[in-house]
């Protein structure tokens, strides 16, 4: 395919001049979504939940 055909195809994707940026962002977000959550982060979130539960007063108090 020649360069003119490639330019026309890029314009038709609805992103206009930001087509390349949009494609790269989609690829980046897709890669981030497929990454596993580090176990250290999960541990920290669990610790935060435990502290928040201890800090909440009981309903009757």
C-alpha distance matrix in Angstrom:
0.0 3.8 6.7 8.2 6.3 6.9 10.3 11.1 10.6 12.8 15.3 15.8 17.1 20.4 20.8 19.7 19.7 21.2 18.2 18.0 21.8 22.1 19.8 21.7 25.0 24.3 23.6 26.8 28.9 27.8 28.9 32.1 33.0 32.7 35.0 38.6 41.3 43.5 46.9 48.6 47.1 48.3 51.7 51.9 51.0 53.7 56.2 55.4 56.0 59.3 60.5 59.5 61.5 64.5 64.4 64.5 68.0 69.2 69.3 73.1 73.5
3.8 0.0 3.8 5.6 5.5 6.5 8.9 10.3 11.0 12.7 14.7 16.0 17.7 20.6 20.6 18.9 18.5 20.5 18.1 17.8 21.5 22.3 20.5 22.3 25.5 25.3 24.9 27.8 30.0 29.4 30.4 33.5 34.6 34.6 36.7 40.4 42.9 44.9 48.5 49.9 48.3 49.8 53.1 53.0 52.2 55.1 57.4 56.5 57.2 60.6 61.5 60.6 62.7 65.7 65.4 65.5 69.1 70.4 70.6 74.4 74.6
6.7 3.8 0.0 3.8 5.5 5.1 6.2 8.7 9.9 10.6 12.5 14.5 16.1 18.6 18.1 16.1 15.2 17.4 15.3 15.0 18.6 19.8 18.4 20.0 23.2 23.4 23.2 25.8 28.1 27.9 28.9 31.7 33.1 33.4 35.3 39.1 41.3 43.3 47.0 48.1 46.4 48.0 51.4 51.0 50.3 53.3 55.5 54.3 55.2 58.7 59.4 58.4 60.7 63.6 63.1 63.3 66.9 68.4 68.5 72.3 72.4
8.2 5.6 3.8 0.0 3.8 5.4 5.1 6.2 8.6 9.9 10.7 12.6 15.0 17.1 17.2 14.8 14.5 17.2 15.4 15.9 19.5 20.2 19.3 21.4 24.2 24.3 24.6 27.3 29.3 29.2 30.6 33.3 34.3 35.0 37.1 40.8 43.0 45.2 48.8 50.0 48.0 49.5 53.0 52.5 51.5 54.6 56.8 55.5 56.2 59.7 60.4 59.2 61.5 64.5 63.9 63.9 67.3 68.8 68.7 72.5 72.7
6.3 5.5 5.5 3.8 0.0 3.8 5.4 5.1 6.2 8.7 10.0 10.8 13.1 15.8 16.4 14.7 15.2 17.4 14.9 15.7 19.3 19.4 18.1 20.6 23.4 22.9 23.2 26.2 27.9 27.4 29.1 31.9 32.6 33.1 35.5 39.2 41.4 43.8 47.4 48.8 46.8 48.1 51.6 51.4 50.2 53.2 55.6 54.3 54.9 58.4 59.3 58.1 60.1 63.2 62.8 62.6 66.1 67.4 67.3 71.0 71.4
6.9 6.5 5.1 5.4 3.8 0.0 3.8 5.5 5.1 6.2 8.8 10.1 11.4 14.3 14.2 12.8 12.9 14.5 11.8 12.1 15.9 16.2 14.6 16.9 19.8 19.5 19.7 22.6 24.5 24.1 25.5 28.4 29.3 29.8 32.0 35.7 38.0 40.2 43.8 45.2 43.3 44.6 48.1 47.8 46.8 49.8 52.1 50.9 51.6 55.0 55.9 54.8 56.9 59.9 59.5 59.5 63.0 64.4 64.4 68.2 68.4
10.3 8.9 6.2 5.1 5.4 3.8 0.0 3.8 5.4 5.1 6.3 8.8 10.5 12.6 12.2 10.0 9.9 12.3 10.3 11.2 14.7 15.2 14.6 16.9 19.4 19.6 20.3 22.9 24.6 24.8 26.4 28.8 29.8 30.8 32.9 36.6 38.6 40.8 44.5 45.6 43.5 45.0 48.4 47.9 46.8 49.9 52.1 50.6 51.4 54.9 55.6 54.3 56.5 59.5 58.9 58.8 62.3 63.8 63.7 67.5 67.6
11.1 10.3 8.7 6.2 5.1 5.5 3.8 0.0 3.8 5.4 5.2 6.4 9.2 11.2 12.0 10.0 11.2 13.6 11.5 13.4 16.6 16.4 15.9 18.8 20.9 20.6 21.6 24.5 25.7 25.7 27.8 30.2 30.7 31.8 34.2 37.9 39.8 42.4 45.9 47.1 44.9 46.1 49.7 49.2 47.8 50.8 53.2 51.7 52.1 55.7 56.5 55.0 57.1 60.3 59.6 59.3 62.7 64.0 63.8 67.5 67.8
10.6 11.0 9.9 8.6 6.2 5.1 5.4 3.8 0.0 3.8 5.5 5.3 7.0 10.0 11.0 10.2 11.7 13.1 10.2 11.9 15.2 14.5 13.4 16.5 18.7 17.8 18.8 21.9 23.0 22.6 24.7 27.3 27.7 28.5 31.1 34.7 36.8 39.5 43.0 44.4 42.2 43.3 46.9 46.6 45.1 48.0 50.5 49.1 49.5 53.1 54.0 52.6 54.6 57.7 57.3 57.0 60.4 61.6 61.3 65.1 65.5
12.8 12.7 10.6 9.9 8.7 6.2 5.1 5.4 3.8 0.0 3.8 5.4 5.7 8.2 8.0 7.2 8.2 9.4 6.5 8.4 11.6 11.1 10.5 13.4 15.5 15.2 16.3 19.1 20.3 20.4 22.5 24.8 25.4 26.6 28.9 32.6 34.4 37.0 40.5 41.7 39.4 40.7 44.3 43.8 42.4 45.5 47.8 46.3 46.8 50.4 51.2 49.8 51.9 55.0 54.4 54.3 57.7 59.0 58.9 62.7 62.9
15.3 14.7 12.5 10.7 10.0 8.8 6.3 5.2 5.5 3.8 0.0 3.8 5.6 6.5 6.9 5.1 7.2 9.3 7.6 10.5 12.9 12.3 12.7 15.8 17.2 17.0 18.8 21.3 22.2 22.6 25.0 26.9 27.4 28.9 31.3 34.9 36.5 39.1 42.7 43.7 41.2 42.5 46.0 45.3 43.8 46.9 49.2 47.4 47.9 51.5 52.2 50.5 52.7 55.8 55.0 54.7 58.0 59.4 59.1 62.8 63.1
15.8 16.0 14.5 12.6 10.8 10.1 8.8 6.4 5.3 5.4 3.8 0.0 3.8 5.5 7.8 7.5 10.5 11.7 9.4 12.5 14.9 13.3 13.4 16.9 18.1 17.1 19.1 21.9 22.3 22.3 25.0 27.0 27.0 28.4 31.2 34.6 36.3 39.2 42.6 43.9 41.4 42.3 46.0 45.4 43.7 46.6 49.1 47.4 47.6 51.2 52.1 50.3 52.3 55.5 54.9 54.3 57.6 58.7 58.3 62.0 62.5
17.1 17.7 16.1 15.0 13.1 11.4 10.5 9.2 7.0 5.7 5.6 3.8 0.0 3.8 5.6 7.2 10.0 10.0 7.3 10.4 12.3 10.1 10.2 13.8 14.7 13.4 15.6 18.4 18.6 18.6 21.4 23.3 23.2 24.7 27.5 30.9 32.6 35.5 38.9 40.2 37.6 38.5 42.2 41.7 39.9 42.8 45.3 43.7 43.8 47.5 48.4 46.7 48.6 51.9 51.3 50.8 54.1 55.2 54.8 58.6 59.1
20.4 20.6 18.6 17.1 15.8 14.3 12.6 11.2 10.0 8.2 6.5 5.5 3.8 0.0 3.8 5.7 9.2 9.1 7.8 11.5 12.5 10.2 11.5 14.9 15.0 14.2 17.0 19.3 19.0 19.6 22.6 24.0 23.8 25.8 28.5 31.8 33.0 36.0 39.3 40.4 37.6 38.5 42.1 41.4 39.5 42.4 44.8 42.9 43.0 46.8 47.4 45.5 47.5 50.8 49.9 49.3 52.5 53.7 53.2 56.9 57.4
20.8 20.6 18.1 17.2 16.4 14.2 12.2 12.0 11.0 8.0 6.9 7.8 5.6 3.8 0.0 3.8 6.4 5.4 4.8 8.6 9.0 7.2 9.3 12.2 12.2 12.3 15.1 16.9 17.0 18.1 20.8 22.0 22.3 24.5 26.8 30.2 31.2 34.0 37.4 38.3 35.5 36.7 40.2 39.3 37.6 40.8 42.9 41.0 41.4 45.1 45.6 43.9 46.1 49.2 48.3 47.9 51.2 52.6 52.3 56.1 56.2
19.7 18.9 16.1 14.8 14.7 12.8 10.0 10.0 10.2 7.2 5.1 7.5 7.2 5.7 3.8 0.0 3.8 5.4 5.7 9.1 10.2 9.7 11.6 14.2 14.8 15.3 17.7 19.5 20.0 21.3 23.7 24.9 25.7 27.7 29.8 33.3 34.4 37.0 40.5 41.2 38.5 39.9 43.4 42.3 40.8 44.0 46.1 44.1 44.7 48.4 48.7 47.0 49.4 52.4 51.3 51.1 54.3 55.9 55.6 59.3 59.4
19.7 18.5 15.2 14.5 15.2 12.9 9.9 11.2 11.7 8.2 7.2 10.5 10.0 9.2 6.4 3.8 0.0 3.8 5.5 7.6 8.5 9.5 11.4 13.1 14.1 15.5 17.4 18.7 19.9 21.5 23.3 24.6 25.8 27.8 29.5 33.1 34.1 36.4 40.0 40.5 37.9 39.7 43.0 41.8 40.6 44.0 45.8 43.9 44.8 48.4 48.6 47.1 49.6 52.5 51.4 51.4 54.7 56.5 56.4 60.1 60.0
21.2 20.5 17.4 17.2 17.4 14.5 12.3 13.6 13.1 9.4 9.3 11.7 10.0 9.1 5.4 5.4 3.8 0.0 3.8 5.6 5.2 6.0 8.6 10.0 10.5 12.1 14.3 15.3 16.3 18.1 20.0 21.0 22.3 24.4 26.0 29.5 30.4 32.7 36.3 36.8 34.1 35.9 39.2 38.0 36.8 40.2 42.0 40.1 41.0 44.7 44.9 43.4 46.0 48.8 47.8 47.8 51.2 53.0 53.0 56.7 56.5
18.2 18.1 15.3 15.4 14.9 11.8 10.3 11.5 10.2 6.5 7.6 9.4 7.3 7.8 4.8 5.7 5.5 3.8 0.0 3.8 5.5 5.1 6.1 8.6 9.9 10.5 12.3 14.2 15.3 16.4 18.4 20.0 21.0 22.8 24.7 28.3 29.7 32.1 35.7 36.6 34.1 35.6 39.1 38.2 37.0 40.2 42.3 40.6 41.4 45.0 45.5 44.1 46.4 49.4 48.6 48.6 52.1 53.6 53.6 57.4 57.4
18.0 17.8 15.0 15.9 15.7 12.1 11.2 13.4 11.9 8.4 10.5 12.5 10.4 11.5 8.6 9.1 7.6 5.6 3.8 0.0 3.8 5.4 5.1 6.2 8.6 9.9 10.7 12.3 14.3 15.4 16.6 18.4 20.0 21.4 23.0 26.7 28.2 30.3 34.0 34.7 32.6 34.3 37.7 36.9 36.0 39.2 41.2 39.8 40.8 44.2 44.7 43.7 46.1 48.9 48.3 48.5 52.1 53.8 54.0 57.8 57.7
21.8 21.5 18.6 19.5 19.3 15.9 14.7 16.6 15.2 11.6 12.9 14.9 12.3 12.5 9.0 10.2 8.5 5.2 5.5 3.8 0.0 3.8 5.5 5.2 6.1 8.6 9.9 10.5 12.2 14.1 15.3 16.4 18.2 20.1 21.4 24.9 26.0 28.0 31.7 32.2 29.8 31.7 35.0 34.0 33.0 36.4 38.2 36.6 37.7 41.2 41.5 40.4 43.0 45.7 44.9 45.2 48.8 50.6 50.9 54.7 54.4
22.1 22.3 19.8 20.2 19.4 16.2 15.2 16.4 14.5 11.1 12.3 13.3 10.1 10.2 7.2 9.7 9.5 6.0 5.1 5.4 3.8 0.0 3.8 5.5 5.1 6.1 8.6 9.8 10.5 12.1 14.2 15.3 16.3 18.4 20.2 23.7 24.8 27.3 30.9 31.6 29.1 30.6 34.0 33.2 31.9 35.1 37.2 35.5 36.3 39.9 40.4 39.1 41.4 44.3 43.6 43.7 47.2 48.8 48.9 52.7 52.7
19.8 20.5 18.4 19.3 18.1 14.6 14.6 15.9 13.4 10.5 12.7 13.4 10.2 11.5 9.3 11.6 11.4 8.6 6.1 5.1 5.5 3.8 0.0 3.8 5.5 5.2 6.3 8.7 10.0 10.6 12.4 14.4 15.4 16.8 18.8 22.5 24.1 26.6 30.2 31.3 29.0 30.4 33.9 33.4 32.3 35.3 37.6 36.3 37.0 40.5 41.3 40.2 42.4 45.3 44.9 45.0 48.6 50.1 50.3 54.1 54.2
21.7 22.3 20.0 21.4 20.6 16.9 16.9 18.8 16.5 13.4 15.8 16.9 13.8 14.9 12.2 14.2 13.1 10.0 8.6 6.2 5.2 5.5 3.8 0.0 3.8 5.4 5.1 6.2 8.6 9.8 10.6 12.4 14.3 15.6 16.9 20.6 22.1 24.2 27.9 28.7 26.7 28.4 31.7 31.2 30.4 33.5 35.5 34.4 35.4 38.8 39.5 38.6 41.0 43.7 43.4 43.8 47.4 49.1 49.6 53.3 53.2
25.0 25.5 23.2 24.2 23.4 19.8 19.4 20.9 18.7 15.5 17.2 18.1 14.7 15.0 12.2 14.8 14.1 10.5 9.9 8.6 6.1 5.1 5.5 3.8 0.0 3.8 5.4 5.0 6.1 8.4 9.8 10.5 12.1 14.3 15.5 19.0 20.1 22.3 26.0 26.7 24.2 25.9 29.3 28.5 27.4 30.7 32.7 31.3 32.2 35.7 36.3 35.3 37.6 40.4 39.9 40.3 43.9 45.5 46.0 49.7 49.6
24.3 25.3 23.4 24.3 22.9 19.5 19.6 20.6 17.8 15.2 17.0 17.1 13.4 14.2 12.3 15.3 15.5 12.1 10.5 9.9 8.6 6.1 5.2 5.4 3.8 0.0 3.8 5.5 5.2 6.0 8.6 9.9 10.5 12.4 14.5 18.0 19.4 22.2 25.6 26.9 24.4 25.6 29.2 28.8 27.4 30.4 32.8 31.5 32.0 35.5 36.5 35.3 37.4 40.4 40.2 40.2 43.8 45.2 45.5 49.3 49.4
23.6 24.9 23.2 24.6 23.2 19.7 20.3 21.6 18.8 16.3 18.8 19.1 15.6 17.0 15.1 17.7 17.4 14.3 12.3 10.7 9.9 8.6 6.3 5.1 5.4 3.8 0.0 3.8 5.6 5.1 6.2 8.7 10.0 10.8 12.7 16.4 18.3 20.7 24.3 25.7 23.7 25.0 28.5 28.4 27.4 30.3 32.6 31.8 32.5 35.8 36.9 36.1 38.2 41.0 41.0 41.4 45.0 46.4 47.0 50.7 50.8
26.8 27.8 25.8 27.3 26.2 22.6 22.9 24.5 21.9 19.1 21.3 21.9 18.4 19.3 16.9 19.5 18.7 15.3 14.2 12.3 10.5 9.8 8.7 6.2 5.0 5.5 3.8 0.0 3.8 5.4 5.1 6.2 8.7 10.1 10.9 14.6 16.0 18.1 21.8 22.7 20.7 22.3 25.7 25.3 24.6 27.6 29.7 28.8 29.8 33.1 33.9 33.3 35.6 38.3 38.2 38.7 42.4 44.0 44.8 48.5 48.4
28.9 30.0 28.1 29.3 27.9 24.5 24.6 25.7 23.0 20.3 22.2 22.3 18.6 19.0 17.0 20.0 19.9 16.3 15.3 14.3 12.2 10.5 10.0 8.6 6.1 5.2 5.6 3.8 0.0 3.8 5.4 5.1 6.1 8.7 10.1 13.4 14.4 17.1 20.6 21.7 19.2 20.4 24.0 23.6 22.3 25.3 27.6 26.5 27.2 30.6 31.6 30.7 32.8 35.7 35.6 35.8 39.5 40.9 41.5 45.3 45.3
27.8 29.4 27.9 29.2 27.4 24.1 24.8 25.7 22.6 20.4 22.6 22.3 18.6 19.6 18.1 21.3 21.5 18.1 16.4 15.4 14.1 12.1 10.6 9.8 8.4 6.0 5.1 5.4 3.8 0.0 3.8 5.5 5.2 6.4 8.9 12.3 14.3 17.2 20.5 22.2 20.1 20.8 24.5 24.7 23.4 26.0 28.6 27.9 28.3 31.5 32.9 32.1 33.9 36.9 37.1 37.3 40.9 42.1 42.7 46.4 46.7
28.9 30.4 28.9 30.6 29.1 25.5 26.4 27.8 24.7 22.5 25.0 25.0 21.4 22.6 20.8 23.7 23.3 20.0 18.4 16.6 15.3 14.2 12.4 10.6 9.8 8.6 6.2 5.1 5.4 3.8 0.0 3.8 5.5 5.3 6.5 10.3 12.5 14.8 18.3 20.0 18.4 19.4 22.9 23.2 22.5 25.1 27.5 27.2 27.9 30.9 32.3 31.9 33.8 36.5 36.9 37.5 41.2 42.4 43.4 47.0 47.2
32.1 33.5 31.7 33.3 31.9 28.4 28.8 30.2 27.3 24.8 26.9 27.0 23.3 24.0 22.0 24.9 24.6 21.0 20.0 18.4 16.4 15.3 14.4 12.4 10.5 9.9 8.7 6.2 5.1 5.5 3.8 0.0 3.8 5.4 5.3 8.6 9.8 12.3 15.8 17.1 15.1 16.3 19.8 19.8 19.0 21.8 24.1 23.5 24.4 27.4 28.7 28.3 30.2 33.0 33.2 33.9 37.6 39.0 40.0 43.6 43.6
33.0 34.6 33.1 34.3 32.6 29.3 29.8 30.7 27.7 25.4 27.4 27.0 23.2 23.8 22.3 25.7 25.8 22.3 21.0 20.0 18.2 16.3 15.4 14.3 12.1 10.5 10.0 8.7 6.1 5.2 5.5 3.8 0.0 3.8 5.6 8.1 9.5 12.8 15.8 17.7 15.4 15.8 19.5 19.9 18.4 20.9 23.7 23.1 23.3 26.5 28.1 27.4 29.0 32.0 32.4 32.7 36.3 37.4 38.2 41.9 42.2
32.7 34.6 33.4 35.0 33.1 29.8 30.8 31.8 28.5 26.6 28.9 28.4 24.7 25.8 24.5 27.7 27.8 24.4 22.8 21.4 20.1 18.4 16.8 15.6 14.3 12.4 10.8 10.1 8.7 6.4 5.3 5.4 3.8 0.0 3.8 6.5 9.3 12.3 15.2 17.6 16.0 16.2 19.7 20.7 19.7 21.7 24.6 24.6 24.8 27.6 29.5 29.2 30.6 33.5 34.3 34.7 38.3 39.2 40.2 43.8 44.2
35.0 36.7 35.3 37.1 35.5 32.0 32.9 34.2 31.1 28.9 31.3 31.2 27.5 28.5 26.8 29.8 29.5 26.0 24.7 23.0 21.4 20.2 18.8 16.9 15.5 14.5 12.7 10.9 10.1 8.9 6.5 5.3 5.6 3.8 0.0 3.8 6.5 8.9 12.1 14.2 13.0 13.7 17.0 17.9 17.5 19.6 22.2 22.4 23.0 25.7 27.4 27.5 29.1 31.7 32.5 33.3 37.0 38.1 39.4 43.0 43.1
38.6 40.4 39.1 40.8 39.2 35.7 36.6 37.9 34.7 32.6 34.9 34.6 30.9 31.8 30.2 33.3 33.1 29.5 28.3 26.7 24.9 23.7 22.5 20.6 19.0 18.0 16.4 14.6 13.4 12.3 10.3 8.6 8.1 6.5 3.8 0.0 3.8 6.2 8.8 11.5 10.7 10.7 13.9 15.4 15.0 16.6 19.3 20.0 20.5 22.8 24.9 25.2 26.5 29.0 30.2 31.0 34.7 35.7 37.1 40.6 40.8
41.3 42.9 41.3 43.0 41.4 38.0 38.6 39.8 36.8 34.4 36.5 36.3 32.6 33.0 31.2 34.4 34.1 30.4 29.7 28.2 26.0 24.8 24.1 22.1 20.1 19.4 18.3 16.0 14.4 14.3 12.5 9.8 9.5 9.3 6.5 3.8 0.0 3.8 6.4 8.5 7.0 7.2 10.6 11.7 11.3 13.2 15.7 16.3 17.0 19.4 21.2 21.6 23.1 25.4 26.5 27.5 31.2 32.4 34.0 37.4 37.4
43.5 44.9 43.3 45.2 43.8 40.2 40.8 42.4 39.5 37.0 39.1 39.2 35.5 36.0 34.0 37.0 36.4 32.7 32.1 30.3 28.0 27.3 26.6 24.2 22.3 22.2 20.7 18.1 17.1 17.2 14.8 12.3 12.8 12.3 8.9 6.2 3.8 0.0 3.8 5.4 5.4 6.6 8.9 10.2 11.1 12.8 14.6 15.8 17.1 18.9 20.5 21.6 23.2 25.1 26.3 27.8 31.4 32.8 34.8 38.0 37.7
46.9 48.5 47.0 48.8 47.4 43.8 44.5 45.9 43.0 40.5 42.7 42.6 38.9 39.3 37.4 40.5 40.0 36.3 35.7 34.0 31.7 30.9 30.2 27.9 26.0 25.6 24.3 21.8 20.6 20.5 18.3 15.8 15.8 15.2 12.1 8.8 6.4 3.8 0.0 3.8 5.4 5.0 6.2 8.6 9.9 10.5 12.4 14.3 15.3 16.6 18.5 20.0 21.2 22.8 24.5 26.1 29.6 30.8 33.0 36.1 35.8
48.6 49.9 48.1 50.0 48.8 45.2 45.6 47.1 44.4 41.7 43.7 43.9 40.2 40.4 38.3 41.2 40.5 36.8 36.6 34.7 32.2 31.6 31.3 28.7 26.7 26.9 25.7 22.7 21.7 22.2 20.0 17.1 17.7 17.6 14.2 11.5 8.5 5.4 3.8 0.0 3.8 5.4 5.1 6.2 8.7 9.9 10.6 12.4 14.4 15.4 16.7 18.5 20.1 21.4 22.7 24.8 28.3 29.9 32.3 35.3 34.6
47.1 48.3 46.4 48.0 46.8 43.3 43.5 44.9 42.2 39.4 41.2 41.4 37.6 37.6 35.5 38.5 37.9 34.1 34.1 32.6 29.8 29.1 29.0 26.7 24.2 24.4 23.7 20.7 19.2 20.1 18.4 15.1 15.4 16.0 13.0 10.7 7.0 5.4 5.4 3.8 0.0 3.8 5.4 5.1 6.2 8.6 9.9 10.6 12.4 14.3 15.4 16.5 18.5 20.2 21.1 22.8 26.5 28.2 30.3 33.5 32.9
48.3 49.8 48.0 49.5 48.1 44.6 45.0 46.1 43.3 40.7 42.5 42.3 38.5 38.5 36.7 39.9 39.7 35.9 35.6 34.3 31.7 30.6 30.4 28.4 25.9 25.6 25.0 22.3 20.4 20.8 19.4 16.3 15.8 16.2 13.7 10.7 7.2 6.6 5.0 5.4 3.8 0.0 3.8 5.4 5.1 6.2 8.7 9.9 10.6 12.4 14.4 15.4 16.6 18.7 20.1 21.4 25.0 26.2 28.3 31.5 31.2
51.7 53.1 51.4 53.0 51.6 48.1 48.4 49.7 46.9 44.3 46.0 46.0 42.2 42.1 40.2 43.4 43.0 39.2 39.1 37.7 35.0 34.0 33.9 31.7 29.3 29.2 28.5 25.7 24.0 24.5 22.9 19.8 19.5 19.7 17.0 13.9 10.6 8.9 6.2 5.1 5.4 3.8 0.0 3.8 5.5 5.1 6.2 8.7 9.9 10.7 12.5 14.3 15.5 16.8 18.6 20.4 23.8 25.1 27.6 30.5 30.0
51.9 53.0 51.0 52.5 51.4 47.8 47.9 49.2 46.6 43.8 45.3 45.4 41.7 41.4 39.3 42.3 41.8 38.0 38.2 36.9 34.0 33.2 33.4 31.2 28.5 28.8 28.4 25.3 23.6 24.7 23.2 19.8 19.9 20.7 17.9 15.4 11.7 10.2 8.6 6.2 5.1 5.4 3.8 0.0 3.8 5.4 5.1 6.2 8.7 9.9 10.7 12.3 14.3 15.5 16.6 18.7 22.2 24.0 26.5 29.5 28.6
51.0 52.2 50.3 51.5 50.2 46.8 46.8 47.8 45.1 42.4 43.8 43.7 39.9 39.5 37.6 40.8 40.6 36.8 37.0 36.0 33.0 31.9 32.3 30.4 27.4 27.4 27.4 24.6 22.3 23.4 22.5 19.0 18.4 19.7 17.5 15.0 11.3 11.1 9.9 8.7 6.2 5.1 5.5 3.8 0.0 3.8 5.4 5.0 6.2 8.7 10.0 10.5 12.4 14.4 15.3 16.7 20.4 22.0 24.1 27.3 26.8
53.7 55.1 53.3 54.6 53.2 49.8 49.9 50.8 48.0 45.5 46.9 46.6 42.8 42.4 40.8 44.0 44.0 40.2 40.2 39.2 36.4 35.1 35.3 33.5 30.7 30.4 30.3 27.6 25.3 26.0 25.1 21.8 20.9 21.7 19.6 16.6 13.2 12.8 10.5 9.9 8.6 6.2 5.1 5.4 3.8 0.0 3.8 5.4 5.1 6.3 8.8 9.9 10.7 12.6 14.4 15.7 19.1 20.3 22.6 25.6 25.3
56.2 57.4 55.5 56.8 55.6 52.1 52.1 53.2 50.5 47.8 49.2 49.1 45.3 44.8 42.9 46.1 45.8 42.0 42.3 41.2 38.2 37.2 37.6 35.5 32.7 32.8 32.6 29.7 27.6 28.6 27.5 24.1 23.7 24.6 22.2 19.3 15.7 14.6 12.4 10.6 9.9 8.7 6.2 5.1 5.4 3.8 0.0 3.8 5.4 5.1 6.3 8.6 10.0 10.8 12.4 14.6 17.9 19.5 22.3 25.0 24.2
55.4 56.5 54.3 55.5 54.3 50.9 50.6 51.7 49.1 46.3 47.4 47.4 43.7 42.9 41.0 44.1 43.9 40.1 40.6 39.8 36.6 35.5 36.3 34.4 31.3 31.5 31.8 28.8 26.5 27.9 27.2 23.5 23.1 24.6 22.4 20.0 16.3 15.8 14.3 12.4 10.6 9.9 8.7 6.2 5.0 5.4 3.8 0.0 3.8 5.4 5.2 6.1 8.6 10.0 10.6 12.5 16.1 18.1 20.6 23.5 22.6
56.0 57.2 55.2 56.2 54.9 51.6 51.4 52.1 49.5 46.8 47.9 47.6 43.8 43.0 41.4 44.7 44.8 41.0 41.4 40.8 37.7 36.3 37.0 35.4 32.2 32.0 32.5 29.8 27.2 28.3 27.9 24.4 23.3 24.8 23.0 20.5 17.0 17.1 15.3 14.4 12.4 10.6 9.9 8.7 6.2 5.1 5.4 3.8 0.0 3.8 5.5 5.1 6.2 8.7 9.9 10.8 14.4 15.8 18.0 21.1 20.6
59.3 60.6 58.7 59.7 58.4 55.0 54.9 55.7 53.1 50.4 51.5 51.2 47.5 46.8 45.1 48.4 48.4 44.7 45.0 44.2 41.2 39.9 40.5 38.8 35.7 35.5 35.8 33.1 30.6 31.5 30.9 27.4 26.5 27.6 25.7 22.8 19.4 18.9 16.6 15.4 14.3 12.4 10.7 9.9 8.7 6.3 5.1 5.4 3.8 0.0 3.8 5.5 5.2 6.3 8.7 10.3 13.4 14.6 17.4 20.1 19.5
60.5 61.5 59.4 60.4 59.3 55.9 55.6 56.5 54.0 51.2 52.2 52.1 48.4 47.4 45.6 48.7 48.6 44.9 45.5 44.7 41.5 40.4 41.3 39.5 36.3 36.5 36.9 33.9 31.6 32.9 32.3 28.7 28.1 29.5 27.4 24.9 21.2 20.5 18.5 16.7 15.4 14.4 12.5 10.7 10.0 8.8 6.3 5.2 5.5 3.8 0.0 3.8 5.5 5.1 6.2 8.8 12.0 14.2 17.1 19.6 18.3
59.5 60.6 58.4 59.2 58.1 54.8 54.3 55.0 52.6 49.8 50.5 50.3 46.7 45.5 43.9 47.0 47.1 43.4 44.1 43.7 40.4 39.1 40.2 38.6 35.3 35.3 36.1 33.3 30.7 32.1 31.9 28.3 27.4 29.2 27.5 25.2 21.6 21.6 20.0 18.5 16.5 15.4 14.3 12.3 10.5 9.9 8.6 6.1 5.1 5.5 3.8 0.0 3.8 5.4 5.1 6.4 10.0 12.3 14.6 17.6 16.5
61.5 62.7 60.7 61.5 60.1 56.9 56.5 57.1 54.6 51.9 52.7 52.3 48.6 47.5 46.1 49.4 49.6 46.0 46.4 46.1 43.0 41.4 42.4 41.0 37.6 37.4 38.2 35.6 32.8 33.9 33.8 30.2 29.0 30.6 29.1 26.5 23.1 23.2 21.2 20.1 18.5 16.6 15.5 14.3 12.4 10.7 10.0 8.6 6.2 5.2 5.5 3.8 0.0 3.8 5.5 5.5 8.5 9.7 12.3 15.2 14.6
64.5 65.7 63.6 64.5 63.2 59.9 59.5 60.3 57.7 55.0 55.8 55.5 51.9 50.8 49.2 52.4 52.5 48.8 49.4 48.9 45.7 44.3 45.3 43.7 40.4 40.4 41.0 38.3 35.7 36.9 36.5 33.0 32.0 33.5 31.7 29.0 25.4 25.1 22.8 21.4 20.2 18.7 16.8 15.5 14.4 12.6 10.8 10.0 8.7 6.3 5.1 5.4 3.8 0.0 3.8 5.6 7.8 9.5 12.8 14.9 13.7
64.4 65.4 63.1 63.9 62.8 59.5 58.9 59.6 57.3 54.4 55.0 54.9 51.3 49.9 48.3 51.3 51.4 47.8 48.6 48.3 44.9 43.6 44.9 43.4 39.9 40.2 41.0 38.2 35.6 37.1 36.9 33.2 32.4 34.3 32.5 30.2 26.5 26.3 24.5 22.7 21.1 20.1 18.6 16.6 15.3 14.4 12.4 10.6 9.9 8.7 6.2 5.1 5.5 3.8 0.0 3.8 6.3 9.4 12.3 14.5 12.6
64.5 65.5 63.3 63.9 62.6 59.5 58.8 59.3 57.0 54.3 54.7 54.3 50.8 49.3 47.9 51.1 51.4 47.8 48.6 48.5 45.2 43.7 45.0 43.8 40.3 40.2 41.4 38.7 35.8 37.3 37.5 33.9 32.7 34.7 33.3 31.0 27.5 27.8 26.1 24.8 22.8 21.4 20.4 18.7 16.7 15.7 14.6 12.5 10.8 10.3 8.8 6.4 5.5 5.6 3.8 0.0 3.8 6.5 8.8 11.5 10.2
68.0 69.1 66.9 67.3 66.1 63.0 62.3 62.7 60.4 57.7 58.0 57.6 54.1 52.5 51.2 54.3 54.7 51.2 52.1 52.1 48.8 47.2 48.6 47.4 43.9 43.8 45.0 42.4 39.5 40.9 41.2 37.6 36.3 38.3 37.0 34.7 31.2 31.4 29.6 28.3 26.5 25.0 23.8 22.2 20.4 19.1 17.9 16.1 14.4 13.4 12.0 10.0 8.5 7.8 6.3 3.8 0.0 3.8 6.4 8.2 6.5
69.2 70.4 68.4 68.8 67.4 64.4 63.8 64.0 61.6 59.0 59.4 58.7 55.2 53.7 52.6 55.9 56.5 53.0 53.6 53.8 50.6 48.8 50.1 49.1 45.5 45.2 46.4 44.0 40.9 42.1 42.4 39.0 37.4 39.2 38.1 35.7 32.4 32.8 30.8 29.9 28.2 26.2 25.1 24.0 22.0 20.3 19.5 18.1 15.8 14.6 14.2 12.3 9.7 9.5 9.4 6.5 3.8 0.0 3.8 5.5 5.5
69.3 70.6 68.5 68.7 67.3 64.4 63.7 63.8 61.3 58.9 59.1 58.3 54.8 53.2 52.3 55.6 56.4 53.0 53.6 54.0 50.9 48.9 50.3 49.6 46.0 45.5 47.0 44.8 41.5 42.7 43.4 40.0 38.2 40.2 39.4 37.1 34.0 34.8 33.0 32.3 30.3 28.3 27.6 26.5 24.1 22.6 22.3 20.6 18.0 17.4 17.1 14.6 12.3 12.8 12.3 8.8 6.4 3.8 0.0 3.8 5.6
73.1 74.4 72.3 72.5 71.0 68.2 67.5 67.5 65.1 62.7 62.8 62.0 58.6 56.9 56.1 59.3 60.1 56.7 57.4 57.8 54.7 52.7 54.1 53.3 49.7 49.3 50.7 48.5 45.3 46.4 47.0 43.6 41.9 43.8 43.0 40.6 37.4 38.0 36.1 35.3 33.5 31.5 30.5 29.5 27.3 25.6 25.0 23.5 21.1 20.1 19.6 17.6 15.2 14.9 14.5 11.5 8.2 5.5 3.8 0.0 3.8
73.5 74.6 72.4 72.7 71.4 68.4 67.6 67.8 65.5 62.9 63.1 62.5 59.1 57.4 56.2 59.4 60.0 56.5 57.4 57.7 54.4 52.7 54.2 53.2 49.6 49.4 50.8 48.4 45.3 46.7 47.2 43.6 42.2 44.2 43.1 40.8 37.4 37.7 35.8 34.6 32.9 31.2 30.0 28.6 26.8 25.3 24.2 22.6 20.6 19.5 18.3 16.5 14.6 13.7 12.6 10.2 6.5 5.5 5.6 3.8 0.0
